[in-house]
């Protein structure tokens, strides 16, 4: 694991596409320059708790530590069967002669 300087971290952050990861790298870079986590948090408008966690993860595991706890994809809230039930419900009520708005009613 490479030990980056603050300047190298700034360069690394410019090549990073993920904005959350870029902020984490910049936070560590600022920490390496000034050694004050509260000041880094104010400068980046992040919580001190987050900055403390990012710095701790970086010091323990370097760049790989900053990738911890990052969700890569968001899962769908509804399962396939639930989606089909919703589609049928919307389709039936949109063709209804009653018209009006669709209201969420628990059918169970």
N, C-alpha and C positions, 0 to 999 in steps of 0.2 A: 504494500500500500504506500502510495506516494505521499510525502509530506509537502503540501502546497504552501507557497507564500501568499500573502494577501493580494499581491499584484497578479499572481497566476490564477487565483480564484476569481478575480474580477474578469480576467480574460476568458476563463472557463464559463462564467455566467453569461457572457455575451453570446456564446455559442449554444447555450441551453435553450431549447424551445419551450419547455414547460415553465410557465410563469411562477408557479409555486416553488419549484426547485431553484429557479433563478434567485428568488427572494431568500431562500435558505442559504444558498452559496454566498450571496452578498452579506447576509447577517454574519456568517462565519468570517468573511473577509474583514468586515468592520471590527469584529471582535479581536481578530489578530492584530489589527492596527492600534486599537485603543484599550483593550482589555476591560471594557466596562459594558456589561450586558444590558443594563438599564438604558444607557445612552444609545446603544445599538437599537433597542426596541423603540425608543422615541424617534430616532432618525428614520427608521423604516416603517413607522406606524404599525408595529406588530406588538403583540403582548409579550411581557417579560417572560412569562412561562414558556411561550413558544420559542423565544430566542434561547432561553436556558436549555430547553430540550434539544434544539438544533445543535448548539455548541457542544453539549454533552455527547450527542450522537456522533458528531464529527470527531471529537477528541478520542472517542473510543473506537470508531470504525472508519474514520476518514470519510471520503465521498459516499461510500456505500451506506454509511450510517444516516446520511441525509435522505436517502431514498426510502428509509423505513417508514411505515405507516402511510404511504401514499397509495391511494386507491387508483388503479389504472383505468378501470371501467366501472361505470355505474350499472348495476343490475336493474332489470325491469321490475317494477313494483307488482305487476299483475302476472300471474302464470298464464299459459296458453289457454287453459280451460276458462279461466276468469275473463280473459279477453274476448273469447267467443261468446260467452254469456252477455257481456257488455255490448258487443256488436249487435247481437240479436235483439236485446232490449231497446237499443237506440233505433234499430231498423224498424221494429214493430211500432214503436211510439211515433216515429216520424211519418209513418204511413197511416196512422190513426186519424179518424174523422174528428176526434176531440180537439186536436190541435193544441196550441199552447206550449208551454215550456216542458222540458223533460225534468222531472224531479227524482231525486235519489230516494228510493224507498227500499227498505230491507225486505227482500222477497222470501226470506227464510222464516 
